[in-house]
Amino acid sequence: MAAETQIEQAGGSGPNPMAQFEVKRIFDIDLMGYDASFTNSSLFMILGVVLTSTFLIFAMRKKSMIPGRLQSIAELSYNFIYDMVLSAIGPKGIKYFPFVFTLFLFILAMNMLGMFTLPLGHLSFTVTSHIIVTFAIAMAIFLGVTVIGFKNHGFGFLKLFVPSGVPALLLPLIIVIEIISYLSRPISLSVRLFANMMVGHTLLKVLGSFVAALGVAGIGPLLLMIPFTGLEILVAFLQAFVFAVLTCIYLNDAINLHH
Amino acid sequence: MTGQGKKETGQDERSLKDIESRLGQLGEKLDKVRDENSLSENATRSIARSHNQMGTAFRITSELVGPVLVSTFIGYWLDQYFATKPVLMILFFVLGVVTGFVNVVRAAKKMQQETIDSGAYKEAKDMPFDDDDD
């Protein structure tokens, strides 16, 4: 609450561009002393899961030889990720395809719902603009990849930190660098997604408040908003894609272990 | 009866010619559509490639910054553990910067290798660029 009032004071009289990132409770749930309330964040996660699942099931209900529009969208997205997994990991990686596909669709739905949910008014929310959400996903991937690596290669997985063809003198330094690089994966993975989503949405909100404040002259920022909205949609797609690509690259390290 | 038969053959001939001309037209249309499609296929491929490049750009920026944050935090934590403020934090900050650069150089090398493997590099190299044959 204190932070909230601080932001409001700093923002002055106009609409607060950070208000869109507030987590609001819809109804309270108390789980053994922990606050597990159903918030707008939870609502949008559920909405995303339900929308993607129903879309895929609905689009593939006919499975016709000549796909209709919906079916070709579903098949296109499936093929897109399938090709990516195959080219990044190889045939051994196909068993992780369902995970990567789910991850991609979930993040894509989260990002896109933040762009297209005006009718919900003040409840509108972008789940991936909160670092705790993206960090939780990234950490799950990081731990999962580490477990898969040790399961596939035993302690041989530690060879990941010892690149071949390095002079013995430099080896200690290189190993430290490799370990730092490995440990920084979840941070760079989560910060990238969160920062891109938050920055874009804040920018759109600030431009939007200019439109409202300037009256007739607001046409200027309004025109500026059009390309930025397009860019935001592109970024929303691209970040989901990059997240999936990097998951594949990390899985590749754990499965094939060549550096 | 015979008259009718003659008429029918006449109709057949006419419709045959009609069909042939229509076939020709259709063929032309098909060729056109095919040309357009191959063009748009190329366009989508280049769009996909540019998306991929933009994705790589996003990736590289965060791979430059991520290790610095993580490494500095590790240094800070180790400093508190060994009570050696601020030596390890500075050391690990420098290490983090080095790691970031190593990451970026590696990603760039990999991208270059991919470009060479995909043949795009050779294509660009083989383009008629200079006219003096040396």
Chai-1 contact restraints between the chains, C-beta under 6 A:
chainA,res_idxA,chainB,res_idxB,connection_type,confidence,min_distance_angstrom,max_distance_angstrom,comment,restraint_id
A,I177,B,T99,contact,1.0,0.0,6.0,A-B,restraint_1
A,I177,B,V102,contact,1.0,0.0,6.0,A-B,restraint_2
A,I180,B,P67,contact,1.0,0.0,6.0,A-B,restraint_3
A,I180,B,S71,contact,1.0,0.0,6.0,A-B,restraint_4
A,I180,B,T99,contact,1.0,0.0,6.0,A-B,restraint_5
A,S181,B,P67,contact,1.0,0.0,6.0,A-B,restraint_6
A,S181,B,T99,contact,1.0,0.0,6.0,A-B,restraint_7
A,S181,B,N103,contact,1.0,0.0,6.0,A-B,restraint_8
A,L183,B,V70,contact,1.0,0.0,6.0,A-B,restraint_9
A,S184,B,G66,contact,1.0,0.0,6.0,A-B,restraint_10
A,S184,B,P67,contact,1.0,0.0,6.0,A-B,restraint_11
A,S184,B,V70,contact,1.0,0.0,6.0,A-B,restraint_12
A,I187,B,G66,contact,1.0,0.0,6.0,A-B,restraint_13
A,I187,B,L69,contact,1.0,0.0,6.0,A-B,restraint_14
A,I187,B,V70,contact,1.0,0.0,6.0,A-B,restraint_15
A,S188,B,S62,contact,1.0,0.0,6.0,A-B,restraint_16
A,S188,B,E63,contact,1.0,0.0,6.0,A-B,restraint_17
A,S188,B,G66,contact,1.0,0.0,6.0,A-B,restraint_18
A,R192,B,S62,contact,1.0,0.0,6.0,A-B,restraint_19
A,L238,B,M54,contact,1.0,0.0,6.0,A-B,restraint_20
A,L238,B,G55,contact,1.0,0.0,6.0,A-B,restraint_21
A,F241,B,G55,contact,1.0,0.0,6.0,A-B,restraint_22
A,V242,B,G55,contact,1.0,0.0,6.0,A-B,restraint_23
A,V242,B,F58,contact,1.0,0.0,6.0,A-B,restraint_24
A,V242,B,R59,contact,1.0,0.0,6.0,A-B,restraint_25
